[in-house]
Every structure is written in C-alpha cells, then in structure tokens.
Amino acid sequence: MPAFENRLIEIQGSEPPGLIADGMTRALAGGKRIRPRLVLSVNHPAEMSGVLLDFAAALEMVHCCSLVLDDLPCMDDAEERRGEQCLHLSHSEAEATLIAFSLLARSFDVLITGKSEEQPLRARLVQKLSRAIGGGGMAEGQAQELRGHSANTEDISRLKTASLFSVATEGVGIALQCSPTQQQTLKELGEVLGLAFQALDALNHGDGEKRESLESALKQHFERCQTLIESLDNSFEGYRDLLAELKTHSENLLKPPPAAEAS
C-alpha cells in the first residue's frame, strides 16, 4: 500500500524533531498493516481517498500506541516487538509511555484535520474511534486481561483486539454512506475478523493446550466472515482476498510437523 506508507511518512515528517518523534517512527515501523487494509482495500470514490487514508493512518497509530503500552513491564513485560527491542528497553519506560500517548494524540489530529466539507464525516469517525479505544473497547479488554478475567478469553479478545477491526470496517461503511443494514454487517464482519486474527495469533505463539478449541473457533469465524462478505456488494471484494490470506495462514499453522526421517 504505497499511498498509505507515503501518508505515514508525511505524518512523521511533520512531527517536531526530537526524542518523541524518533520513538514514534520506530513504533510505526513494520507490522502487517491489517487494520489499514480493512479501510483501503475497499473500492471508493476518488474524493474519499484523503479521508480514508487519514482514517487508516489513525487506526495504525492507535494500534501501535496499544502495542507500546502492552509491552510495558506493568502490562505484558515484553522484551521484543517486531524483531527489535521494545521501546521501554531501547529508551525507557517513561519515554515509551510518552511516545504511546503522542501516537494516540497525533492519530486524532490526523483524522480531524481536512477540508471543511469533510468535517462532519471526520468528526463522526473520531467519535467512533475514541469509543473503540476506551472503556467500551481496547482499554477495558486490557484491564480485564490484567485482572485475570480469562474465563472467556473471546470476550476479552472482542474488546481488546476486535474493537479496532470493527471500527475500521464500520467506519468505511459510514464514509461510503452504506445503508444501516450494511453498516451493521460491516461492523460485525470487522469484529469476527478481529476474533479470527486473535485466534491465529494465539496459535502462532504456540498455545498448544488450546489448539483444538482455537482450531474450532477459527473455523466458525471464517465461515461467518464468508457469509457476511457474500452479503456485501462488489465494492468490498478486497475483503475476500484478506480472508483468503488468513485462511492460508491458518492452514500453515495447523499443518502437522513433518515426520522425522528414519535413520
């Protein structure tokens, strides 16, 4: 997605130089860009490109903010992210926290800034995104996970991970002025894709004890995604490709290890 990467470069280039800007650039480097793809893989009128690019950038900045915070010693206490030292180790816990909140602040600045005729739409996307981040979404999911409320891990995943997927697809529906029924379909599609993505992540990290239940959940999520995508028009054809990629990744993860060769 060259246009998306170029937009991120523009945003980073407009930051005042310093420790925070350097840290933000590091936090935004790499990644699968799944959330931006949910926005930009949809066919849309040319006049929507600016808003959707900014929406995609804001989503990625929020996501990267959450990763920096997740990695902190008071959260997951991680050491590595995307093949590099976590920011709280390469910088400091205090700096990492400041970088995360700077990413969050900048995401809303990017999303709300645009042409005057875009302001009603941009304001609505800001509202949707802010609600997905706070007590009704990502923050609540992380809090429940920290408290050990893991009786139903899918409920936590629905808040912590799927809420950002859901706001991405719902936001596209709002931008394209889809019918209320279609917007609801898109919102559900984002949520189920987010749950599937989280289950794949758990498999990828070798959660062997839950392998069978994760495999069953993935099958259900993929089937539901397929049904939802088929109910949408051709503007959303890109979602078929994304789902196919997730299915292929799932099949690779679920392959049995090769049998050892006889000596």
Secondary structure, 3 states (H helix, E strand, C coil): CHHHHHHHHHHHHCCCCCHHHHHHHHHHCCCCCHHHHHHHCCCCCHHHHHHHHHHHHHHHHHHHHHHHHHHCCCCCCCCEECCEECHHHHCCHHHHHHHHHHHHHHHHHHHHCCCHHHHHHHHHHHHHHHHHHCCCCHHHHHHHHHHCCCCCHHHHHHHHCHHHHHHHHHHHHHHCCCCHHHHHHHHHHHHHHHHHHHHHHHHHCCCHHHHHHHHHHHHHHHHHHHHHHHCCCHHHCHHHHHHHHHHHHHHHHHCCCCCCCCC
